[in-house]
Amino acid sequence: MQDLSLHILDITENSIAAGATVIEITVNEDSRENLLTVTIQDNGSGLEEKNLKKVIDPFYTTKESKRVGLGVSMLAHATREANGTFDVQSKKGEGTKITATFVYDHIDRRPLGNIVDTIISLIATAGSRFDLVYKHCKNRKSFVLDTKEIRQDLDGVSLSNPEVLNRLRKEIAEALEEMKEG
């Protein structure tokens, strides 16, 4: 995968497949500390303790229909390429938290990519199956989008409604642009 937004999409799809009803994606860009941290946390089925170390093995998967599980191992590899760290915490029946931390200005750090399209794709997929919380912090500025709150404000209109998605796309893009300027 060429950019981090695709890794985020892939890992979040794992959360959906694990039956998560709440998924939190946090992107923290801290140029002062020279770190970029991506955290994906869910309340899905979680992993047994014995499988935690296996999750970064490309030949391990919990999906019965697949023989390999490249998503998590590829993200772990991307962090190592950029002199970063990778951590998986999980508890069976409670969920999983994946944290990938990169050296921000490392020459081999993959670009964040089109995070706006990634988040919009996930919102369109969400429907009422799960709530998505997207937090993006850049230095001391932050933006939070919570589909549970948005769904309440929409009063019955679907999150996958094209007008809603376009409004959210614009809102996210503007918030990220404001963070760049500061």
Secondary structure, 3 states (H helix, E strand, C coil): CCCHHHHHHHHHHHHHHCCCCEEEEEEEEECCCCEEEEEEEECCCCCCHHHCHHHHCCCCCCCCCCCCCHHHHHHHHHHHHCCCEEEEEEECCCEEEEEEEEECCCCCCCCCCCHHHHHHHHHHHHCCCCEEEEEEEECCEEEEEEHHHHHHHHCCCCCCCHHHHHHHHHHHHHHHHHHHHC
